[in-house]
Amino acid sequence: MKKEIKKIVLAYSGGLDTSIIIPWLKDNYPGCEVIAVSADVGQGTELDGLEEKAIKTGASKLYIEDLREEFIKDYIYPTLKAGAKYENQYLLGTSFARPVIAKRIVEIAKAEGADAIAHGCTGKGNDQVRFELTIKAFAPEMEIIAPWRTWEFKSREDEIAYAEEKGIPLKINRETNYSKDKNLWHLSHEGLDLEDPANEPKYDSILELGVTPQAAPDKDTYVTISFDKGVPYAVDGEKLGCIEIVEKLNKLGGENGIGILDMVENRLVGMKSRGVYETPGGEILYKAHDALETITLDRETMHLKQMLSGKFADLVYFGQWFTPAREALSAFVDKTQENVTGDVKLKLYKGNIILSSVTSPYSLYDEDIATFGEDDVYDQNDSKGFINLFGLPISVKAKLDEKLKKI
């Protein structure tokens, strides 16, 4: 027997999809109450006027939840410490925003006694997986409604027509209908001319967090970032909260043309997709964190961590944040970060991030050993025996090959 749906909690952004979902739910689930939930993860002015809009389109009320600090501390920073980049490029801006949002939506749905949770993710995207895996982690019996998988609309153009029919105001039109996702960490752009990888992005018109390298100032900008156990806590010697750090570095990076990525990626659902990402502050933090690890991690730990960072990125991208595997990797990462403390000075110049200096009280770099000058701590004659032992398997194999040739 199908469960009767009387109260639905909707993940609501006020964008095209969720704007039309409220009246669609009211039409398709007669008599149901729709409660909208918007998560503030740094969208800024995109949240303006949402309550009035949600109520006018049929919601009984709107929650606006400030998740910015939780987002940075519990999702962004663990991923930064892991050095995780999906397919060695993407800094996971949309990926790790979904679990923090979905987790809060589940909490509200339980408190409200909701029968179902609805979202506006398409059947082609990754976000449907990220939302629903999080819902399953905290409310495995909860009904999930995903209109994009069942409704009559076949394209965003169809959605716009429906919105116009229902008198729903939109901040986009058919000509500027890029699919965007914005939060404290990044801004993504997909669709329209970007769907063809042969087309160069119209950077001058689409960039919002910064400028192109060509338009950046023709001068150096220096910035020093201080870390404690892999977590940034100060910029240019000034201790700042996590939100202030990301916002400050976004501004600095954006002004200098930092963090623009044009990428074709492999979606979880099997297709390739093309997107343009703006992550100015994130690029700076990753560069600084990587530099600090070069002097504070031993070789074996660093190489193992680099191997596992790709798997960490896959788990985040695939929506598997709340899994034993991701938690185990985070435990490993936290152990590696115990001595990742120190200062990194970077030079920003027209899209480039150039390392200027790196210092740490836990530095494993020993100038007395590394020097090309005279020293009393390293006996170069020791290397002969080391190479003989290290190369023993190679020598044994070579001798065997010679022996077999004579047979």
C-alpha positions in Angstrom: 0.0 0.0 0.0 1.4 3.4 -1.0 2.2 5.7 1.8 -0.2 8.7 2.1 1.8 12.0 1.7 0.3 14.9 3.7 3.4 16.9 4.6 6.5 17.4 2.4 9.7 19.1 3.3 11.4 20.6 0.2 15.0 21.5 -0.3 14.4 25.0 -1.6 16.9 27.3 -3.2 14.5 29.6 -5.0 16.1 28.8 -8.3 14.3 27.6 -11.4 13.7 24.0 -10.3 12.6 24.5 -6.8 10.5 27.5 -7.7 8.2 25.4 -9.8 8.3 22.3 -7.6 6.1 23.9 -4.9 3.1 24.4 -7.1 3.8 21.1 -8.9 3.8 19.2 -5.5 0.5 21.0 -4.6 -1.0 19.9 -7.9 0.2 16.3 -7.7 -0.3 15.6 -4.0 -3.7 17.3 -3.3 -4.1 18.7 0.2 -0.4 18.2 1.1 1.5 20.8 3.1 4.8 21.9 1.6 7.5 23.2 4.0 10.5 24.8 2.3 14.0 24.7 3.7 16.8 26.9 2.5 20.3 26.4 3.7 22.7 29.4 3.9 26.0 28.0 2.8 27.2 31.3 1.5 24.9 32.2 -1.5 24.7 35.8 -0.4 22.0 37.8 -2.1 20.4 34.7 -3.6 18.6 34.2 -0.3 17.0 37.7 -0.5 13.2 37.6 -0.8 13.0 33.8 -0.6 10.4 33.6 2.2 7.9 35.8 0.3 8.5 33.9 -2.9 8.1 30.5 -1.2 4.9 31.5 0.6 3.4 33.0 -2.6 4.1 29.9 -4.6 2.3 27.6 -2.0 4.7 26.8 0.9 3.3 26.9 4.4 6.6 28.3 5.7 10.3 28.6 5.0 13.2 27.7 7.2 16.5 29.5 6.4 19.3 27.7 8.2 22.7 29.3 8.6 25.1 26.4 7.9 28.1 28.4 6.8 30.4 27.7 9.8 29.4 24.0 10.0 30.0 23.8 6.2 33.5 25.1 6.4 34.6 23.3 9.6 33.0 19.9 9.1 33.2 19.5 5.4 35.5 22.0 3.6 38.4 21.8 6.0 38.5 18.0 6.3 38.5 17.8 2.5 41.3 20.5 2.3 43.4 18.6 4.9 43.0 15.4 2.7 44.2 17.4 -0.3 41.2 15.9 -2.2 40.6 17.0 -5.8 38.1 15.1 -8.0 40.0 13.9 -11.1 42.9 15.9 -9.8 41.2 19.2 -10.6 37.8 19.9 -9.1 37.8 21.3 -5.6 34.4 19.7 -4.8 32.5 22.9 -4.2 29.0 21.5 -4.9 29.8 18.0 -3.8 30.5 18.6 -0.1 27.8 21.3 0.2 25.0 18.7 -0.4 25.5 16.5 2.7 25.5 19.4 5.1 22.3 20.7 3.6 20.6 17.3 3.4 21.5 16.5 7.0 19.7 19.6 8.2 16.7 19.0 6.0 16.3 15.5 7.6 16.5 17.0 11.0 13.7 19.5 10.2 11.6 16.8 8.4 11.7 14.7 11.6 10.9 17.6 13.8 7.9 18.6 11.6 6.7 15.0 11.3 7.0 15.0 7.5 5.9 12.1 5.3 8.5 12.9 2.6 11.4 15.0 1.5 11.5 16.5 -2.0 14.4 17.9 -3.9 14.9 19.5 -7.3 17.9 17.5 -8.6 17.8 16.2 -12.1 17.9 12.5 -13.0 21.1 13.2 -14.9 23.1 14.8 -12.2 25.3 13.9 -9.2 23.3 15.9 -6.6 20.4 13.5 -6.6 22.7 10.8 -5.3 24.4 13.2 -2.7 21.1 14.3 -1.3 19.5 10.9 -1.2 22.5 9.0 0.3 22.5 11.5 3.1 18.8 11.1 3.7 19.3 7.3 3.8 22.1 7.8 6.3 19.8 9.6 8.8 16.3 8.6 7.8 16.4 5.4 5.8 12.6 4.9 5.9 11.8 8.5 4.7 9.9 8.8 1.4 11.9 10.7 -1.2 10.2 12.7 -4.0 12.3 13.7 -7.0 10.0 15.5 -9.5 12.7 15.7 -12.2 12.5 11.9 -12.6 8.7 11.8 -13.1 7.3 15.1 -14.2 6.2 16.2 -17.6 9.0 18.8 -18.2 11.8 17.7 -20.5 14.1 20.7 -20.3 14.8 23.9 -18.4 13.0 25.8 -21.2 9.8 23.8 -20.3 10.3 24.8 -16.7 10.6 28.4 -17.6 7.4 28.2 -19.6 5.6 26.6 -16.6 6.9 29.3 -14.3 5.6 32.0 -16.6 2.2 30.2 -16.8 2.1 30.1 -13.0 3.3 33.7 -12.6 6.4 32.7 -10.7 9.1 35.4 -10.9 12.6 34.2 -12.0 16.0 35.9 -11.9 16.9 34.2 -15.2 15.6 34.1 -18.8 16.1 31.8 -21.8 19.3 33.7 -22.9 21.1 33.6 -19.5 19.9 30.2 -18.3 23.2 28.8 -17.1 22.8 26.2 -14.4 24.7 27.7 -11.4 25.6 26.7 -7.9 27.1 29.2 -5.5 28.3 28.9 -2.0 31.1 30.2 0.2 33.7 28.0 -1.5 32.8 28.3 -5.2 30.5 29.2 -8.1 29.8 26.7 -10.9 28.5 27.3 -14.4 27.0 24.7 -16.7 24.7 24.5 -19.7 24.1 26.7 -22.8 27.2 27.2 -24.9 29.3 25.4 -22.3 27.7 22.1 -23.3 30.0 22.0 -26.3 33.7 21.6 -25.2 34.7 23.2 -28.5 33.3 26.6 -27.3 35.6 28.8 -25.3 33.8 30.1 -22.2 32.6 33.7 -22.3 34.6 34.5 -19.2 34.0 38.3 -19.3 30.3 37.8 -19.0 30.0 34.7 -16.7 32.7 35.3 -14.0 31.2 36.6 -10.8 33.8 35.9 -8.1 36.7 37.5 -9.9 38.3 38.6 -13.1 40.3 36.8 -15.8 44.1 36.8 -15.5 44.3 39.2 -18.3 42.2 41.7 -16.4 44.0 41.3 -13.1 46.4 44.0 -11.9 49.9 43.9 -13.4 51.5 43.7 -9.9 52.3 41.1 -7.2 50.0 40.5 -4.3 51.5 38.7 -1.3 49.5 36.8 1.3 50.6 34.8 4.3 48.4 32.0 5.6 48.9 30.4 9.0 47.9 26.8 9.8 47.4 24.8 12.9 47.2 21.0 12.4 46.3 21.6 8.8 43.5 24.1 9.5 44.0 27.8 8.5 43.5 30.3 11.3 45.1 33.5 10.2 45.8 35.6 7.1 48.7 38.1 7.1 49.1 37.6 10.8 45.5 38.4 11.7 43.5 35.6 13.4 40.1 35.3 11.6 37.1 33.0 11.8 36.7 30.4 9.2 34.0 32.3 7.3 36.2 35.5 7.2 39.2 33.5 6.0 37.4 32.0 3.0 35.8 35.3 2.2 39.0 37.2 2.4 40.9 34.8 0.3 38.1 34.7 -2.3 38.4 38.4 -2.6 42.2 38.4 -3.0 42.1 35.5 -5.4 39.3 36.9 -7.4 41.0 40.2 -7.8 44.1 38.4 -9.1 42.4 36.0 -11.6 43.0 33.0 -9.4 40.9 29.8 -9.3 39.2 29.6 -12.7 38.7 26.0 -14.0 37.2 24.8 -17.2 36.8 21.1 -16.9 35.1 18.1 -18.5 34.5 15.6 -15.7 33.1 12.1 -15.3 29.8 12.2 -13.5 28.8 9.4 -11.2 25.8 8.5 -13.4 28.1 7.7 -16.3 28.1 10.6 -18.6 30.7 13.3 -19.1 29.8 16.9 -18.3 31.5 20.3 -18.8 31.6 23.0 -16.2 33.4 26.2 -15.4 34.3 26.6 -11.8 35.4 29.7 -9.8 37.2 28.8 -6.6 39.7 31.6 -5.9 40.1 31.2 -2.1 40.1 27.4 -2.4 42.9 27.4 -4.9 45.0 29.6 -2.6 44.3 27.4 0.5 45.1 24.2 -1.4 48.4 25.6 -2.7 49.4 26.8 0.8 48.4 23.6 2.5 50.3 21.5 0.0 53.4 23.6 0.5 53.3 23.3 4.2 53.0 19.5 4.0 56.2 19.3 1.9 58.3 20.2 5.0 56.2 18.6 7.7 55.3 15.2 6.4 57.8 12.4 6.0 58.1 10.7 2.6 56.1 7.6 3.3 53.2 9.4 4.9 53.1 12.0 2.1 53.1 9.4 -0.6 50.4 7.3 1.0 48.3 10.4 1.7 48.6 11.4 -2.0 47.4 8.0 -3.0 44.4 8.1 -0.7 43.5 11.7 -1.5 42.0 10.6 -4.9 39.8 8.0 -3.1 38.7 10.7 -0.6 37.7 12.9 -3.5 35.7 10.1 -5.1 33.8 9.5 -1.9 32.9 13.1 -1.6 32.0 13.5 -5.3 29.9 10.4 -5.2 27.9 11.5 -2.1 29.4 9.0 0.3 30.3 11.5 3.0 28.4 9.7 5.8 30.1 6.3 5.3 32.6 4.3 7.3 35.1 4.6 4.4 35.1 8.4 4.4 35.2 8.5 8.2 38.2 6.1 8.3 40.1 8.2 5.7 39.4 11.3 7.7 40.8 9.6 10.8 44.0 8.8 8.8 44.2 12.4 7.5 43.8 13.9 11.0 46.7 11.8 12.1 48.9 13.1 9.3 48.0 16.7 10.2 49.3 16.7 13.7 52.5 18.6 12.7 51.1 20.5 9.7 51.5 23.8 11.5 53.2 26.9 10.2 53.2 29.8 7.8 53.0 29.9 4.0 53.7 33.1 2.0 52.4 33.1 -1.5 52.6 35.6 -4.4 49.5 36.1 -6.5 50.0 37.3 -10.0 47.6 37.2 -13.0 46.1 33.8 -12.3 49.3 32.3 -10.8 50.0 31.3 -7.3 53.7 31.3 -6.6 55.3 30.0 -3.4 57.4 32.6 -1.7 58.3 30.9 1.6 57.2 28.2 4.0 58.1 27.8 7.7 57.1 25.4 10.5 58.3 24.6 14.0 57.9 21.0 12.9 59.9 21.2 9.7 61.7 18.0 8.6 63.8 20.0 6.3 67.4 20.0 7.7 69.6 22.5 5.9 72.7 20.9 7.4 71.9 17.6 5.7 70.5 19.0 2.4 73.3 21.5 1.7 75.5 21.1 -1.3 78.3 22.7 0.7 80.7 21.1 3.2 79.0 19.3 6.1 79.8 17.0 9.0 76.5 15.2 9.3 76.3 13.2 6.1 78.9 10.7 4.9 78.4 10.4 1.1 80.4 7.1 1.1 77.4 5.5 2.9 75.4 5.8 -0.4 77.4 3.1 -2.1 76.2 0.4 0.2 72.7 1.7 0.2 72.5 1.6 -3.6 74.0 -1.9 -3.7 71.3 -3.2 -1.3 68.5 -1.1 -2.9 69.5 -2.3 -6.4 70.1 -5.9 -5.4 66.8 -7.2 -7.0 67.7 -5.5 -10.2 71.2 -7.0 -10.2 69.8 -10.5 -9.5 67.3 -10.2 -12.3 69.9 -9.0 -14.8 72.2 -11.9 -14.0 69.3 -14.4 -14.4 68.5 -12.8 -17.8 72.1 -13.2 -19.0 72.1 -16.9 -17.8 68.9 -17.7 -19.6 70.2 -16.2 -22.9 73.1 -18.7 -22.8 70.9 -21.7 -22.5 
